């Protein structure tokens, strides 16, 4: 009985290794059988998730960053920043208008670095790190901004403001995804000596 278990385990490990190497060499689109898995493979083969998330992030950051450099954009984030224990010091140090300009410049820099990541993946990693810090900070504002969580008949809900802030948690996930994507590209370039 003791000789059977190691042989059985060895055979399973060999089978899994062969299956994985065949699936990897054939590629997902070549091995997909159903329409649903062929569609998923087509989307994966064309990097659609990367394109949608990276272009979406670039546009959002450029738009939000430039808006924060206006008077109404600065005034709009005063209650968010002022109530955040992580960044309220920023407005105390620079004031709301210069402070908002600096936040806007940071967002624009993150967008430009992510865009540069298409050509220089390490720049994309840096852009992703910047946006990770930004979106971690703004995600916590759901808990610190008055009116973000409201009570209706004794049940607590996120208000429109809370949902607006909560979307930054998704943007935080996108930032981590972009770090990983650009990081993998940078590793491939390093391994090729570029």
Backbone bond lengths (Angstrom), bond angles and torsions (degrees), N, CA, C in turn:
res aa  C-N    CA-C-N  psi(-1)  N-CA   C-N-CA  omega(-1)  CA-C   N-CA-C  phi
1 X - - - 1.451 - - 1.531 110.77 -
2 X 1.334 117.90 -37.31 1.457 120.37 -178.34 1.521 111.74 -68.75
3 X 1.365 117.93 -25.35 1.462 120.42 178.09 1.524 111.53 -79.10
4 X 1.316 117.55 -25.62 1.465 121.70 -177.26 1.523 110.31 -71.77
5 X 1.324 117.97 -44.70 1.469 121.47 -175.61 1.526 112.12 -59.69
6 X 1.350 120.45 -48.67 1.468 118.58 179.19 1.524 112.30 -63.38
7 X 1.335 118.40 -39.27 1.467 120.77 178.56 1.517 110.58 -64.17
8 X 1.323 116.55 -43.18 1.464 121.74 179.84 1.529 110.07 -62.09
9 X 1.335 116.49 -46.16 1.467 121.33 179.27 1.519 110.86 -63.92
10 X 1.313 117.09 -42.07 1.459 121.20 178.80 1.519 111.30 -62.03
11 X 1.345 117.19 -42.24 1.466 121.24 178.50 1.526 111.37 -63.84
12 X 1.323 117.07 -41.19 1.475 120.53 178.70 1.523 109.93 -64.35
13 X 1.332 116.52 -45.65 1.472 119.67 179.75 1.521 111.57 -61.20
14 X 1.330 117.60 -41.53 1.469 121.20 177.93 1.520 110.71 -64.29
15 X 1.336 117.21 -42.87 1.465 121.36 -179.96 1.534 110.40 -62.60
16 X 1.347 116.60 -44.55 1.462 120.47 179.58 1.528 110.16 -62.90
17 X 1.327 117.48 -43.00 1.467 120.98 -179.69 1.523 111.15 -62.66
18 X 1.340 117.64 -43.56 1.467 121.50 179.28 1.522 109.93 -65.61
19 X 1.323 116.81 -44.03 1.470 120.73 -179.96 1.517 110.88 -61.50
20 X 1.335 116.22 -44.77 1.462 119.19 179.61 1.518 111.75 -64.47
21 X 1.325 117.40 -41.78 1.464 119.27 -179.44 1.521 111.12 -68.14
22 X 1.333 117.84 -35.06 1.470 119.92 177.50 1.521 110.32 -68.59
23 X 1.338 115.85 -43.81 1.464 119.32 179.70 1.511 111.29 -64.63
24 X 1.348 116.27 -37.92 1.461 120.05 -179.06 1.519 111.36 -69.79
25 X 1.328 117.11 -41.14 1.461 119.31 -178.14 1.524 111.25 -73.01
26 X 1.335 116.38 -32.23 1.454 119.26 179.83 1.515 110.78 -77.30
27 X 1.324 117.46 -25.61 1.451 121.16 -177.30 1.510 110.20 81.21
28 X 1.323 116.65 151.33 1.457 119.76 -177.21 1.525 113.44 -60.74
29 X 1.328 118.26 -37.79 1.461 119.44 -176.47 1.527 111.91 -70.31
30 X 1.319 116.93 -28.54 1.467 120.14 179.41 1.520 111.67 -75.73
31 X 1.331 117.22 -30.37 1.453 120.44 -176.69 1.528 112.81 -97.85
32 X 1.334 118.66 -5.02 1.466 121.39 -179.79 1.522 109.88 -69.03
33 X 1.329 115.57 134.82 1.460 119.68 -176.14 1.528 112.92 -107.05
34 X 1.310 117.80 -42.34 1.465 119.76 -176.66 1.528 110.00 -91.82
35 X 1.304 115.76 164.97 1.472 120.95 177.93 1.516 110.46 -61.10
36 X 1.315 116.07 -38.88 1.456 120.47 -178.26 1.530 111.25 -64.76
37 X 1.325 117.56 -46.04 1.463 119.84 -179.71 1.532 111.40 -72.73
38 X 1.340 118.06 -29.87 1.476 120.11 174.95 1.527 110.36 -65.79
39 X 1.341 116.15 -40.33 1.467 120.10 176.94 1.525 110.43 -62.83
40 X 1.333 116.40 -45.60 1.467 120.34 179.00 1.519 110.58 -61.02
41 X 1.332 117.39 -41.50 1.464 121.36 179.63 1.530 110.74 -66.66
42 X 1.331 117.53 -39.67 1.466 121.82 178.63 1.531 109.74 -61.27
43 X 1.327 116.46 -44.68 1.467 121.28 178.71 1.525 110.21 -62.63
44 X 1.323 116.26 -43.89 1.465 120.89 -179.88 1.529 111.58 -66.18
45 X 1.327 117.58 -44.40 1.463 121.50 -177.84 1.526 112.55 -61.63
46 X 1.307 117.32 -28.13 1.466 121.80 -177.61 1.524 112.95 -98.42
47 X 1.314 117.65 9.45 1.471 122.98 178.94 1.527 112.78 54.98
48 X 1.327 117.88 34.46 1.462 121.14 -178.72 1.529 111.61 -58.38
49 X 1.349 120.07 -43.93 1.466 118.18 179.03 1.528 112.51 -59.12
50 X 1.311 116.79 -41.90 1.468 120.08 178.82 1.524 110.78 -63.98
51 X 1.330 116.98 -46.75 1.466 120.06 -177.73 1.526 111.37 -61.82
52 X 1.334 117.12 -46.08 1.465 120.42 -178.14 1.530 110.45 -65.34
53 X 1.334 116.93 -46.91 1.467 118.75 -176.65 1.529 111.86 -70.60
54 X 1.318 118.03 -40.43 1.469 118.96 -178.01 1.525 111.26 -70.58
55 X 1.335 117.78 -45.27 1.471 119.85 179.09 1.527 109.97 -65.94
56 X 1.330 116.94 -41.61 1.465 120.43 177.15 1.515 111.80 -60.05
57 X 1.331 116.56 -42.80 1.461 120.80 179.67 1.527 110.80 -65.66
58 X 1.318 117.25 -42.95 1.472 121.09 179.73 1.527 110.34 -60.68
59 X 1.326 116.80 -49.17 1.473 120.60 -178.76 1.525 110.64 -62.33
60 X 1.345 116.67 -46.00 1.464 120.06 -178.81 1.526 111.12 -61.34
61 X 1.335 117.37 -44.28 1.457 120.40 -178.19 1.522 112.24 -67.31
62 X 1.332 117.35 -40.65 1.470 119.71 177.85 1.522 110.88 -64.01
63 X 1.323 115.50 -43.16 1.460 120.94 -178.72 1.530 110.83 -67.00
64 X 1.339 116.72 -50.55 1.466 120.67 -178.62 1.519 110.95 -65.60
65 X 1.333 116.53 -40.63 1.460 119.89 -179.25 1.514 112.40 -63.56
66 X 1.320 116.63 -42.95 1.471 119.04 179.76 1.532 110.87 -69.61
67 X 1.339 117.45 -34.31 1.473 120.22 178.45 1.530 111.01 -66.79
68 X 1.313 116.98 -35.82 1.474 119.54 -179.59 1.526 110.88 -67.58
69 X 1.299 117.78 -14.24 1.459 121.15 179.19 1.531 111.72 -91.34
70 X 1.334 116.47 11.79 1.464 121.63 173.88 1.524 108.11 -107.17
71 X 1.323 117.17 162.52 1.472 121.02 -179.82 1.525 111.21 -62.76
72 X 1.335 117.09 -44.89 1.471 118.91 -179.06 1.527 111.53 -67.58
73 X 1.333 117.62 -33.96 1.463 120.70 176.47 1.516 111.41 -65.52
74 X 1.335 116.35 -41.67 1.467 120.72 178.52 1.523 110.54 -64.97
75 X 1.331 116.24 -45.04 1.469 119.67 -179.30 1.530 111.61 -65.95
76 X 1.318 116.71 -30.35 1.461 120.20 -179.63 1.519 114.60 -68.42
77 X 1.338 116.75 -27.01 1.465 118.29 -178.33 1.529 113.15 -98.67
78 X 1.340 117.67 -1.10 1.466 119.96 -179.95 1.527 111.94 -55.57
79 X 1.347 120.25 -48.96 1.473 118.05 -178.95 1.531 113.10 -66.53
80 X 1.322 116.97 -28.66 1.463 120.03 -179.94 1.525 110.57 -71.42
81 X 1.343 115.70 -50.34 1.460 120.88 -176.02 1.531 110.66 -71.65
82 X 1.330 117.23 -40.73 1.465 120.85 -176.09 1.522 112.91 -63.06
83 X 1.325 117.93 -28.44 1.459 121.55 -178.09 1.524 113.19 -96.69
84 X 1.311 118.19 1.81 1.460 120.98 -178.29 1.528 110.71 -93.03
85 X 1.336 117.62 120.55 1.467 118.30 177.44 1.529 112.87 -66.29
86 X 1.338 117.48 -18.89 1.463 120.22 -178.93 1.519 113.55 -81.66
87 X 1.344 117.56 -26.86 1.465 118.34 -173.30 1.529 113.78 -135.72
88 X 1.324 119.00 2.94 1.473 119.60 -178.66 1.532 111.46 -60.96
89 X 1.322 117.68 -28.94 1.471 121.52 177.05 1.524 111.72 -57.82
90 X 1.323 115.43 -28.24 1.468 121.73 -175.87 1.533 110.90 -61.42
91 X 1.336 116.59 -46.62 1.463 120.01 179.73 1.523 111.24 -73.60
92 X 1.333 117.31 -30.89 1.470 119.78 177.08 1.530 110.38 -66.12
93 X 1.327 116.10 -35.64 1.462 121.48 -178.65 1.530 112.33 -78.67
94 X 1.340 116.70 -44.78 1.470 120.28 -173.23 1.528 114.37 -107.32
95 X 1.315 118.07 -13.90 1.453 120.81 -172.56 1.520 109.65 83.72
96 X 1.342 117.60 162.23 1.465 119.17 -173.84 1.524 114.99 -67.81
97 X 1.309 118.69 -33.02 1.462 119.18 -175.01 1.529 112.10 -79.38
98 X 1.317 116.98 -48.79 1.471 119.19 176.42 1.531 109.07 -67.39
99 X 1.333 116.61 -39.75 1.464 120.34 178.25 1.517 111.79 -59.61
100 X 1.329 116.68 -42.67 1.467 120.42 178.04 1.524 111.14 -67.41
101 X 1.346 116.82 -37.80 1.466 120.05 175.80 1.532 110.93 -59.70
102 X 1.335 116.86 -42.26 1.459 121.05 -179.58 1.534 111.19 -65.83
103 X 1.325 116.22 -38.75 1.468 119.59 176.13 1.532 109.38 -64.14
104 X 1.341 116.66 -43.45 1.464 120.94 178.34 1.515 112.41 -61.82
105 X 1.329 116.84 -42.25 1.472 120.71 178.01 1.527 110.19 -63.31
106 X 1.330 117.01 -38.73 1.470 120.86 178.58 1.524 110.45 -63.77
107 X 1.326 117.00 -42.21 1.470 120.55 178.20 1.529 111.26 -64.09
108 X 1.318 116.82 -43.31 1.465 120.54 178.86 1.527 110.40 -64.74
109 X 1.336 117.26 -40.83 1.473 120.63 177.47 1.530 110.40 -61.94
110 X 1.335 116.95 -42.00 1.467 120.13 177.24 1.514 111.25 -60.53
111 X 1.337 116.74 -42.68 1.469 121.00 179.47 1.520 111.09 -63.14
112 X 1.322 116.91 -45.07 1.463 120.42 -178.29 1.529 111.52 -66.21
113 X 1.328 116.95 -37.02 1.466 120.11 178.12 1.533 111.32 -68.77
114 X 1.326 116.75 -38.49 1.476 119.27 176.13 1.522 109.61 -64.07
115 X 1.333 117.34 -42.44 1.467 120.55 177.25 1.531 110.76 -63.16
116 X 1.328 117.06 -40.17 1.466 120.49 177.94 1.524 111.33 -65.57
117 X 1.337 116.09 -24.26 1.460 120.84 178.89 1.519 113.90 -60.94
118 X 1.320 117.55 -22.36 1.469 120.38 176.20 1.537 110.06 -61.73
119 X 1.330 116.30 -31.94 1.458 121.30 -177.19 1.529 112.33 -105.65
120 X 1.316 115.95 -32.80 1.467 123.20 179.39 1.533 107.16 -130.14
121 X 1.332 117.39 92.58 1.466 120.33 -173.52 1.527 115.28 -54.41
122 X 1.331 117.87 -32.33 1.470 119.02 179.43 1.527 111.24 -64.10
123 X 1.325 117.83 -31.91 1.468 120.97 175.09 1.533 109.50 -63.48
124 X 1.327 116.58 -39.61 1.463 120.56 177.01 1.519 112.23 -63.49
125 X 1.337 116.44 -36.45 1.465 120.36 176.69 1.530 109.72 -63.01
126 X 1.331 116.67 -45.18 1.472 120.52 179.06 1.528 110.17 -62.50
127 X 1.339 117.14 -43.20 1.462 120.43 176.84 1.524 111.43 -59.72
128 X 1.327 116.51 -41.94 1.462 120.54 177.80 1.516 112.37 -64.96
129 X 1.332 117.42 -36.42 1.469 120.46 177.45 1.529 110.74 -66.04
130 X 1.330 116.49 -41.38 1.470 120.39 177.98 1.524 109.97 -61.01
131 X 1.333 116.95 -48.10 1.461 119.06 -177.50 1.533 111.73 -70.24
132 X 1.320 117.74 -27.65 1.459 119.97 175.85 1.525 110.60 -62.35
133 X 1.320 116.84 -46.65 1.471 120.51 178.15 1.525 109.85 -62.90
134 X 1.338 116.54 -44.83 1.467 120.47 -179.63 1.525 111.62 -59.91
135 X 1.331 116.38 -51.14 1.459 119.01 -174.39 1.520 112.91 -75.20
136 X 1.327 118.26 -24.92 1.461 119.09 171.85 1.525 108.60 -63.91
137 X 1.331 115.73 -46.29 1.462 120.75 -179.18 1.521 111.47 -61.14
138 X 1.332 116.97 -48.29 1.467 119.04 -177.38 1.534 111.83 -71.83
139 X 1.325 118.56 -26.68 1.470 120.34 176.58 1.517 111.06 -64.24
140 X 1.335 116.60 -34.58 1.463 119.17 -179.71 1.522 112.26 -71.55
141 X 1.331 117.66 -16.23 1.466 120.72 -178.87 1.523 112.27 -67.55
142 X 1.331 118.24 -16.60 1.470 120.66 175.31 1.524 109.14 -59.03
143 X 1.328 116.49 -36.25 1.463 120.80 -177.10 1.529 112.79 -86.29
144 X 1.336 118.25 -19.62 1.467 119.82 -172.87 1.528 114.23 -108.23
145 X 1.325 118.33 -15.11 1.462 120.65 -176.39 1.525 110.09 -88.49
146 X 1.346 117.31 123.27 1.467 119.43 177.44 1.539 110.63 -60.04
147 X 1.311 116.14 134.94 1.458 121.55 179.01 1.515 114.21 90.14
148 X 1.322 118.46 -5.89 1.469 120.39 178.85 1.527 110.79 -72.97
149 X 1.332 115.98 -34.01 1.467 122.04 176.04 1.524 106.35 -116.98
150 X 1.321 116.35 125.62 1.463 120.68 -179.42 1.525 109.43 -121.52
151 X 1.312 115.04 160.60 1.458 120.80 178.95 1.528 108.67 -111.67
152 X 1.320 115.72 126.27 1.466 121.55 177.26 1.521 106.92 -123.44
153 X 1.325 116.94 114.39 1.463 122.58 -178.22 1.526 111.36 53.05
154 X 1.323 115.63 41.44 1.457 120.98 177.03 1.525 115.35 80.44
155 X 1.331 118.27 -2.06 1.464 121.69 178.29 1.525 108.12 -105.73
156 X 1.334 115.77 133.62 1.468 120.11 -177.80 1.527 110.41 -89.40
157 X 1.336 115.00 131.25 1.461 122.75 179.67 1.521 109.21 -129.89
158 X 1.327 115.49 160.65 1.456 119.28 169.18 1.521 107.64 -83.42
159 X 1.319 115.52 132.05 1.465 120.10 175.20 1.526 108.52 -75.92
160 X 1.322 116.10 -178.71 1.460 119.87 175.38 1.521 109.77 -58.14
161 X 1.333 116.49 -41.16 1.472 121.02 177.28 1.526 110.38 -61.93
162 X 1.331 117.17 -42.69 1.460 121.15 178.90 1.516 111.94 -62.39
163 X 1.340 116.39 -42.75 1.470 120.03 178.29 1.530 110.84 -66.59
164 X 1.339 116.15 -36.51 1.463 120.34 176.24 1.527 110.38 -59.84
165 X 1.326 116.66 -42.81 1.462 120.49 179.12 1.526 111.61 -73.25
166 X 1.330 116.57 -35.55 1.463 120.76 -176.41 1.527 111.84 -63.61
167 X 1.326 117.76 -28.94 1.464 120.58 179.08 1.531 111.49 -60.55
168 X 1.329 116.31 -20.54 1.462 119.05 177.85 1.523 111.85 -70.40
169 X 1.331 117.74 -20.30 1.461 120.26 173.39 1.530 109.81 -66.12
170 X 1.330 116.71 -38.79 1.466 121.10 175.96 1.529 109.40 -66.65
171 X 1.321 116.75 -41.72 1.468 120.59 177.66 1.527 111.03 -63.83
172 X 1.329 117.39 -31.37 1.460 120.98 175.08 1.528 109.80 -63.45
173 X 1.342 116.38 -43.61 1.462 120.30 176.58 1.519 112.07 -62.42
174 X 1.333 117.07 -40.04 1.467 121.00 177.42 1.529 110.11 -63.20
175 X 1.318 116.70 -39.01 1.469 120.48 178.86 1.526 110.72 -61.38
176 X 1.347 116.55 -44.81 1.464 119.68 176.98 1.530 110.94 -62.90
177 X 1.326 116.58 -40.82 1.466 120.63 178.29 1.533 110.71 -60.12
178 X 1.336 117.09 -44.39 1.461 120.88 -179.43 1.530 111.57 -66.16
179 X 1.331 116.88 -37.51 1.470 119.37 175.42 1.523 109.36 -59.15
180 X 1.330 116.78 -46.68 1.459 120.56 -179.84 1.518 112.32 -64.30
181 X 1.327 117.10 -43.59 1.463 121.17 -178.33 1.531 110.55 -63.94
182 X 1.340 115.79 -52.56 1.470 118.98 -179.86 1.529 110.83 -66.25
183 X 1.327 116.61 -34.34 1.464 120.09 177.73 1.516 111.67 -61.83
184 X 1.336 117.01 -43.34 1.469 120.10 177.18 1.522 111.43 -62.25
185 X 1.325 116.91 -41.56 1.470 120.17 177.24 1.529 111.08 -63.00
186 X 1.350 116.57 -41.01 1.465 120.42 179.78 1.528 110.79 -65.20
187 X 1.331 116.79 -38.54 1.471 120.47 178.14 1.523 110.36 -62.96
188 X 1.332 116.89 -43.44 1.469 120.19 178.39 1.523 111.04 -60.29
189 X 1.330 116.97 -42.26 1.473 120.82 178.45 1.526 111.29 -65.34
190 X 1.335 116.30 -41.81 1.466 119.48 178.39 1.526 111.03 -62.33
191 X 1.332 116.35 -41.42 1.465 120.47 -179.56 1.530 112.10 -67.15
192 X 1.341 116.16 -27.35 1.463 119.47 176.61 1.525 111.59 -86.20
193 X 1.321 116.15 -3.38 1.478 120.74 178.55 1.507 113.66 83.29
194 X 1.314 118.53 20.14 1.476 120.95 -179.18 1.508 111.14 -97.22
